[in-house]
């Protein structure tokens, strides 16, 4: 989720503490399944006090890729415990955005394996620590595990009630933050222990029933990866779908897992495998497995740049099609995350991606119209405030979700403008004479005319405000001013046929004339003059969000032509990464694009400025910039897909973010980040989204009014 630029710091105070309702979320049970790195687990720490020793990889727990329960790896502890020494190996929870840390189960389950066997007395101790730093006394695994037989996986269950709290604040085991494996008996011997598939669940949830098999498995090959898709049976009792692969007629071997509710898997095979066959089986947490599916086979093949672009568009669009919230058809904020949380602005972006998808043939026109009718029907029923929607809406109820705290229970004008950008694009694209398309256009027009843009003017009526609450009025009184993502808000407000604002507000509000908010820049960075904006221009998403539908070349005011602005900001971002002043790993001509995103330590409004750059790259930045700088963007696309591979490519296309310095990549996909890639690639190829948005009869006159302001 993109936090509003002006008050992100304020809202972040709320975001880390607010509960989020989760619907059928597999993460409510899973603590650890596998690592996304072949040598170590990023979310871990290892410490030793000599003369004891425990093996680590750069201070992290190593992973074993030869033996596992949940492919493709398990955690590996190799230690020697000696008197007067000690060691600790800590496994941390992955706290992604909107993940509710409330494990409802009553038992902690772990699968354990020792190649040569392990006596119970030699096992480590365990400590639980919650997210508020409540913690337990160390208890020995030997209380709950018998001697491990050599070469066999054993599941051990420990009641959470068995961990006595010894912290000042009582341990909250259902808010589990980390599990510490601690030195046990100091016997001076070398030991090894593999640990996998750590879960918190009730014994009754550990189903012994055999899950239903999956059906209709398909495989499709691209240049370096193969996509799998299937139809699940009942997900009841299913903990994982296990993916099996056969190469050259060999045996089927497990290569990965997928959660229930996803029904997609991407196998990045690189250049080593050209043809592969796959089967998928559903299984429970106790490893009761369905029979394998029928086999599906696919081959990789060379791809041109145009084919790569189509591949990126189609994969990114899946997030808005297959991962959409089912009741509304709209876009989830992030996945995994709160499956009920609709992001209004991201839904507008998803609509523009849908238009491109219909035009590319990823879905049929009828499918696109039906989805749009579902979306508009939902929007008609959802909570509105003077015609504007909130930032987040419950897909089940249509009611506002006040994610940013008590005062966030009303309208969000900027998210509404992103949504309307998409709706107006769709209104022009679906221009057929059949009843469905006519109905769709009528619905969109009614929604568009119902937004009371003028309600959100400041008392002086010289600028727009971001938020309004029916209970707290303009408590969150954020004036929309400055070079950022909100140009589209001013343009739509000026263009409104029913609730328009004066065109002069473009100068007094958007550009902030007359207040202490410098708008004109004129300085050079890396040899590029930046017309407007602060510093080096800000995060790169400033060049996307307003300009997915609005062609910047068509926007001219007394300050600049905005194609010059977005091209300059893009080049500054690119050349900063080329110079790499902070010496981050990977940065260069084919690895660039700094923008606001969730990085290794959470959300940061990253920009090409010292102190706001930690080596994190968000592919949406450089990919979406293809509409302005094709060669630079294509270099990044080729490199990330062909060279970094599985580190940067997944079921929804490029990952949300990655950091090569930290050897980290994002677990989640964000609704705000995949659609700009679809729309801006389409604008670079055909200009379709720009053409459709600008074809709205209200937009041209509004742009003329803006150009006339002095």
N, C-alpha and C positions, 0 to 999 in steps of 0.2 A: 504494500500500500504506500502511495505517495503521501506523506504528511504535508499539509499546507505549508508553503515555504516560510511564511511570516511567523507562524506560531508553532512550528514543529517542536521547538524546545519545550514549550509549555505543555503540549499534548503528550509528549513522550513521558512526562511525569506520571500521567494517567495510564499510558498504554501498558506498562510492565506489570501493573497490579490489577487490571480489570479482568473479571471472569468472562469467559466466552462460552456460550452454549454450544455444545458439539453434538452433532447428530451422526450416530453410527460411525464413530471415528476409531479406526483400528489402533491409533496411537494411545488410546485410553488403556491399553494393556501392554503395549510393547515398550520395553526399556532399552533393549539392544537386540538387533537382528544381524546386522552386518556393517562393515566399514565401506566407505567409498574410496578408500585408498588401499593399494595392494600390500603395503608394508607396515602400517600403523593406524591406530584409531585416533582421529583428530580430537574427539571429545573425551580425552583421558589425560591423566598425569601420573608419572611414576617417580618415586623418591626412594632413596636408600640411605641407610646409615651403616657405614662399615663397622665391623668386618662382614656383615651380611651383604648379599648382592642380589639384585633382580635385574634381568635383562630389559632394556628399553631401546626404543628408536627415537632419538632426539627428544627424550623425556616423555614419550608416549608409549602406550601399551602396544606391543607388536601384534600383528594378525597372522594367522596361519591359513594359507589358501589350499592346503592339501586335505584337511579334515574339517568338517563343519556339520552342523545341523541345518542352518539356514545359509545356503550358498550365496556368495562364493567364499566365505571366510568365517573364522572364529577368532576370539581373543586368545592370546597365548601368554601364560605366565611361566617363566623359567627362573627359579630362585634357589638360593642357598641361604638358609637361616642359621645364624651363629649367635652364641651368647653375647650380650652387650651390644648387639646390632639390631637393625630393624629395617623393614621396607613397607611401602604402601603403594598399591596400584589402584587408582581411583577411576571408575567409569562414570562419566557424567551424562545426564539426560540431554537430549538435543532439544533446546528450548526455542523452537521456531515460532514465528509470529502467529498469534491466535491459537497456539496449542494450550489447551487447558491442562494444567498439571494437577489432575485429580484422579489418580488411579483407584478405581472403585473396588478392586479385588482385595482379598484378605490374605493371600499367600504370595510370597516371592518365589518364583520358579526359575531354576537355572539348569541347563544341560551341561554336564561335566564329562571330560574325557582325559584319560592318562594313558599314554602309549604303553608304558610298562606297568601300569597299575599304580595306585597310590593308597597307602594306608590312611584310614580316617584320622589317626592321630597326627599325621604330617600335614593335614590340610590347613589352609590359612584361616584366619578369623575374618568376620564380616562386620562392617559398621555401616549403618544407614545415616544419611544426612538429608534433611529436607531443604527446600528452597529458601527458607528463612533462617537456615543454619542451626536448626534444632538437630540433635544427633543422638545416637544410641551408644551404649557400651559395646565394646567388641564382643561378639559371640563366636564360638568356634563352629565351623562347618561340620565338624565331627559329631556334633550333637544331632545332626539331621541326616548325615550321609554315612553310609557304611563304607568299608574299603572299596575303592573303585577297582573293578576287574580290568586287566590290561586290554587295551584296544577296543573298548566298547563305551558308547555314549550312555549316560545314566541321567535321568531327570530327578532333581532334588527340589522338594518343596519345603519352604520355611514359613510358618505363620508370622505375619507382621507383628503380631502381639508378642512374639518371642524376643523382640529387640527392645530392651529396656532403655527408656530415655534418661540421659544423664546431663542434658543441657539445661541452661537457665530457662529457656523457652521450651516447652514440651515438644518432643519430636512429633511431627505430623507425617507419618509414613505414607499417607495417600498423596502427599505433595512431594514425592520422592525426587530429590535433586541429584544424588550421586550414591554409588555403592563403593565402599572402600574395602579392598582385599588387603589384609594386614598380616604381617609375620605371625606365624603360630609357633609351633614347637621348634626350638633352636637345636636341631639335630645335626647340623653341619653337612647334611647330604644335599645333593643336587636333585631338584624335583621339577616336574613340568606338569602343567594343567591347562587344558583347553576349556574355554567357557563360551557358550553360545545361547542364543534365543532366550534372553532374560525377559521375563514377563511378570506382571502383577495381575493375578486373576483369582477367582474363586475356584475351589476344586470342582464344583459342579460345572463350571464353564469349560473345563478341560475335557472336552467331549471325547468319548470313546467310540462314538458312532462314525461310520464311514461317510465322508462327504460325497455329494453328488459330483460326477465328472463334468468337465467343461465340454462345450460343443462348438462346432463350426470354427475351429482354429484356422487362421489364415496367416501367411507369411509373405512379406513384400520386401524385395531387396533394393538397396540404393548403392551408392558408391562404396561406402565403408561400413554400413550397418544394415541390419534386417529388422523390420518391424513385425511384431506379432500382435494379433488381435483375436479375441475369442468371445463366445457367449457363455456366461457362467450358468451353472445350475443354481440351486438355492445356496445363498451365502451362509446359511445357518450352520454354525459350527466350523466354518472355514477360517483358519488363522492365516493361511498363506496359499498362494498359487506357486507351485514350483515349476521352473522352466528347465526342460531337458533338451540337450542338443546332441546331434549325431553328425559327424563329419566323415565324408568318404565312406559311408556305409558302416562306420564303426558303431560301438555301443552308445546308447544315449546316456549322457552324463549331466548331472545337475549343474547349472551355471548361474542361477539367480532365482529371486523370488519376487512376487508382486502382492500387494495388499488387495483384499476384497474391495470391490467398488471401482477398480481402475481398468481391468480387462485389457490392458495394453502392456507391452514389454518391448524395449529396444535393446537389441544385442549388437553392440559395437564390435565388429569382427576385424576391423582394420584391413590390412592387405594380406593377412595370413590365411584367411578362409574365403573361398569364392562361392561355394555352394554348401548349404547346411540344411538339415532337417530338424524339426522341433516337435516336441510333445509337451503338454502341460497337464499337471495333476493338481487337484485341490487336496489340502490336508489340514488336519486339526493341530492344535498346539501339542498334543500327545503323539503326533506323527501318524495318526490314522489317515491313510491316503486313499483317495479315489483311484479308480483305474486311470491310466493315461489316456489322453485324447488321441484321436486319429492324428497321424503325422501331417505336417505341412512343410513344404520345401521351398526355398528361394535362393537366388544367386545375386551376388553383387556385380556391379558393372560400372565402367567409367561414366562420368557425367560432365556435361558442359556447364559453364557458368550459369546459363539460363535454367538448366535443369536443377542446379543447386539452389537457385533462388526459388523455384517452384517448390522444391523440397522443404526449404525453410518456411515458406508461407503455409504450406499444407500442415506441417507438423505444429507450427505455432497456433494455427486455427483450431486444432483439436482441443485446445484448452477451453475455447468458447463454445464448442459444439458438444464434445463428449463429456467434458467436465462441468458443464453448466449446471446451475442449481435447477433441479427438476420441476419444481412447482411454477417457477417464474420464467424459466428459460434464460435467465440473466447470468451475469458473471460472478463467480465466487471471488472473494478478496484474495485468497491464496489457497493452494492445495499442496500438501496436506495443511489443514487448518480447521476453521470452523465452517463446516459444510453448509450451514444455514445463512451465513453472512454474505449478502449481496453487496458488491461495490458498485455504486451508481455510476461514477465516472468511468471505471473500467468497463462497465456494461455498454456505455456509449462507444468506447473504443472497440469492444467486441462486435458491435453492430457494423462498424466500418470494415472490420475484418470479415464479417459475414458477407457483405456486399462483394468484396474481392473474391471470397470463396465461391460464391455463386457464379461470378464471371469466369473464374478459373475452372469451374466444373468439379470442385471438391464436393459440393452438394448440389442438388437440383434447385432450380428456381422455385418450384413448389415447396420444397423443404424450407428454403429461406423465407418464403412468405409465411408459411405456417409458424415458424419460430418467431417471426416478427409480430404476428398476430397474438401469439402467446405473451410476448414481452409487453406489447402495448396494452393488452387486456389487464395484465398484472399492474402496470403503471397507473392505469385508471383507478384501480382499487387501493393502491398503496397510499400510505400517509403522505400528504403534501401540505406545504405551508405557504400560502399565497402563491400556489402553483409550483413551488420548488420542492424537490425531494431532499431527503437527508443524505448524508455521506454513505451510511450503511442502512440496509433494510433487511429484515428477516424474510427469507424466501417462503417460509411456512405461513407467516401471518400477514405480511405486507406492512408491518409496523416498524417504526424507526428503532434502530439499535444505536444507543448512545455510547459508542465504543470509547470516545475520548473523554468521558466523564459526565458529571451531572448536568453541565451546561450545554452539552452537545445533543440536546433532544429536539432539534428542529431542523430548519432548512440549511442546506449547503449550496450556495449559489454557484460555486465553481464546479462542483461535481455535477450539478444540474446542467451547466453549460456544456460539459464534456458529453453528457448523455444526449443533449439536444443536438450537438454537432453530429453525432451518429444518427439520430432519428431523422434529421433533415437530409442527410446523405441518402438514407434509405428511402425517404419520401420521393426523391427524384429518380432513384434507380428503379424502384418498382413502379413503373409508369404504365403498366398494362391496363387494358380495358376490362379485364374479367372482374367479377364481383369481389374476389378476395383482395386483389391489389387496390381496387377502388376503396374498399373498406379500410385497408391499411393506411392509405394516404389521408383519409378523413380522420382517422384516429390520431395520427401523428400531428395533423394540423390543429386538432382540438387541444392536444397536449401542449403544443408550441404556443398557441394563443392564450393558454391558461397561465403561463408563467408571468407573474407580476414583477418584472425586472425593476420597475420604478419604485416598488415598495422597499427595495434594498438600497436606496440612495441615502447618503449621510444627511444630517439635518441641513447642511448648507447646499445639498443637492449637487455637490461637485464631484462625488465619487461613489462607488458601490462598496457595500459591506458584504463580507463573506457569509456570515452566519446570522440567523435569527431564530429565537426560541419562543414558543407561545407562553412559556412560563418565565423565562429570564430575559426576554426581549433581546437586545444587542449586547448582552453580557460579554460574549466573545465578539468584540467590535473590531474585526480585522478589516482595515481599509485596503481595498485592492489597488495597489500602486506599485509601479516599478517594472523593470524588465524581468518577467518571470513567466509562469505558465498561463496567466489569466487573460491574455489578449482576447481570446475567443469569448470570454464573458462580456467584455465591453462591446465587442462587435455585435453579438446576438442581442444585447440589451438595446443598442442603437437601432438594430434592424427590426425589433419586435413590432408587429403590426397593431398590437393591442395595448401594450404597456411599455412603450419605448422611452428611452432616456435621451436627453439632449446630446448631440454629437460633440458638444464642447467638453463633455465629461471625459472624452478620450484624452484631452490635454490635461485637464485639472485632476482627473482621477487616475487613469492609466499611467500617464507620464508624470503625474504629481506636481504639475506646475504650481508654484506658489507655496509649497511646503518644503520642508527640509528633507527632500528625497531626490538627490541628483539622478537624472535619467540619462543625460548625454555622457558618453565616455570619451571617445576620440583618441584614446591611448593605443600604443602598439604593444603587442605581446607576441614574442617569437616572430617579429617582423610583420604581424597582421594587425591592422587597425580595426578596433572594435567600435562600431558606431554608438551603441547605447548599452546600458547595463552597468552593474558594479563589477569591479575587479576584472577577472578574466571571463566574465559572462555568466558564471554560475553552472549548475549541473546541466548536462547535455539534454535532459528532457525538456528544457525550455524551448528547444528547437523542434519538438515533436508534438506536444499535447494540443496546442492551438493549431498546429499546421498539418495535422493529418487530413483534415478536410479543407482548411483554409490555405490555399497556395500563397506562400509568403511573397512571391513575385507580384501578386495582385494587391499587396498592402503597401501603400506609401503614405507617409504623413510628413510633417515638417521636419522630422528628425532623421528619417532614413527611408530607404526601401528595404523591406524586411527580408528579402532574399539576400541582400548584402549582409544583413545582420546575422542570419542563421549560418550562412557560409563562413563568415568570419569566426563565429563562435565555434563552429565545427573544426575549422582549421587550427584554431588556438588549442583546442582539446587534443587534436591529433599531434600537433607539433610538441606539445608538452610531453606527451607519452613518448614521442620520438627522442626528445632530450633526456627524459627520465631523470630529473634532478634529484629525486630521492633514492634512486638506484634500486627500484623494485624489480623483482625477477619477472622476465617475460616482456615488459613494456618495449614497444618498438613499432615499426611501420605496419606490422600485421597483428598487433595486440594493443588496442587502444579503445577509448570510449568510457569516460569517467562521468558518472551520473548518480543521482540519489538512488540508493538501494539498500537492502539488508546485507551487510557484510559479515565477517566472522564474529564481530562483537555486537551485532544488531544494526538498527537503522542509522545511516549517516547520509547527510546531503552532500555526497562526494562531489568535488569539482577540482579542476586542475590548478590547485593552490596548495602550497605547503601548509600542513596542518589539517587539510580536508582531503587527504589522499593517503591511503595506507596500502596501496597495491591492489585494491579491489577493482575489478573490471566487470561491468554489466554489459553483456552482449547487446542488449536492446539499444544501447547508446550508439555504437558504431554501425550496427545493422540498419537501424532506422535512419541514420545519416546518409544512406545510399541515395536518397533523393537529392542530395546536395553534392556529395563527393563519392562517385561510384567506384573509382579505382581504389581508394583508401578502404572503403567498406568491403569490397570484394576480397582484398588482401586479408582482412581480418576473418571473413567468412571462411575462406579456403583454409587458413591456418587453424582456426579453432576446430573446424570439422575434420580436417585431414590429419593434423598433427597432434592436437590435444585430445581429440576423440572423445572417449567415454567421460573424461573430466568435464567436458563442456557440452555434451549432447545427450538428450534424454527423450522421453516419450512426447514432450511438448516442444521439441526443438532445442534451441540453445538454452542452457541453464540460466537461472535468474542472475547469478553472479558467481565469480570465482576469484581466488587470490593465490597466485602461484608462489608468492613469497611464503605464505602460511600453509601452502599445500592444502587448500580448502576450497570446496565448492558448495553451493547452496543446495539444501534439501528440498526447499519449497519452490513452487512456481507462482508468480504474482500476476494477477489479472491486468495490472497496468503495464506490464512489460512485454507480453507476447504480441498483443494486437498492433502496437506501433510498428513492429517488424513487418507484419502482414500488409498493413496499409501503406507504409512508406516504400516498401519494395514495389507495391503496385503503382504508386505514384511515380517511382523511378522508371517503371517499365511502360506504363500506359497513361499515367495521369488520371486514372479512373476516379479515385476518391476525390481529388481536387475538382474534377469536372462536375461530379454529381453535387457536391456541396455548393459550389459556385453557381450552379444552375438554379438554385432556389431564388425566386424573384425578389425576395427581400434583401438578399446579400449584396448585390451590385450597388443599389442605391446607398446602402449603409457605407460601403467602401468609398463611394464618391464623397459622402459627407465627411468621412474621416480625412480624406485628402484635402478637403477645403479648409480644415481647421488651422488657424494660425495663432 
